[in-house]
C-alpha cells in the first residue's frame, strides 16, 4: 500500500473520531439547582437554593457545604421550588450533628 493511501486513511479515521466525540458530547445539561442568595456572619452561612428537585436537598447541601465546612460552625441551606417563594426544605449542617433535613 502506498504511503499516501495510508496517510489518507489515518487522517480520515482521526477526523471521523473527532467528529463523533464532538457530536456525542453535545451541550451541557441544564443545572438541576442554583444558589440564589448567600450570606455569612459570625461563623454561620445561609444559602437559598432554587430547584425543581427538592428530593435531592441533602445531596445538593453536601456539594455546597463540603468546601465550606472548615470555615463555619453552622450552615443552613433553604430550598425553594423553581420560580417559587415557598420554602420546601431546609438542610442544616453542623460538625456535631452532620446534615439534618426538615421538610415543610
Residue pairs with C-beta under 8 A, 6 or more apart in sequence:
32 51
32 52
32 53
32 56
32 60
33 49
33 50
33 51
33 53
33 56
33 60
34 49
34 50
34 51
35 47
35 48
35 49
35 64
36 48
36 49
36 50
36 80
37 46
37 47
37 48
38 45
38 46
38 47
38 48
39 45
39 46
39 47
40 46
40 72
43 71
43 72
43 73
43 74
44 72
44 73
44 74
44 75
44 76
45 68
45 71
45 72
45 74
45 75
45 76
46 75
46 76
46 77
46 78
47 64
47 75
47 76
47 77
47 78
48 77
48 78
48 80
49 60
49 64
49 77
49 78
49 79
49 80
50 79
50 80
50 81
50 82
50 83
50 84
51 57
51 60
51 79
51 80
51 81
51 82
52 81
52 82
54 79
54 81
54 88
54 89
57 77
57 79
57 88
57 89
57 91
57 101
58 91
58 99
58 101
60 77
60 79
60 91
61 75
61 77
61 91
61 93
61 99
61 101
62 99
64 75
64 77
65 75
65 77
65 93
65 99
68 75
69 75
69 93
69 95
73 94
73 95
74 92
74 93
74 94
75 92
75 93
75 94
76 90
76 91
76 92
76 93
77 90
77 91
77 92
77 93
78 87
78 89
78 90
79 87
79 88
79 89
79 90
79 91
80 86
80 87
80 88
81 88
87 104
88 103
88 104
89 101
89 102
89 103
89 104
90 101
90 102
90 104
91 99
91 100
91 101
91 102
92 99
92 100
92 102
93 99
93 100
94 100
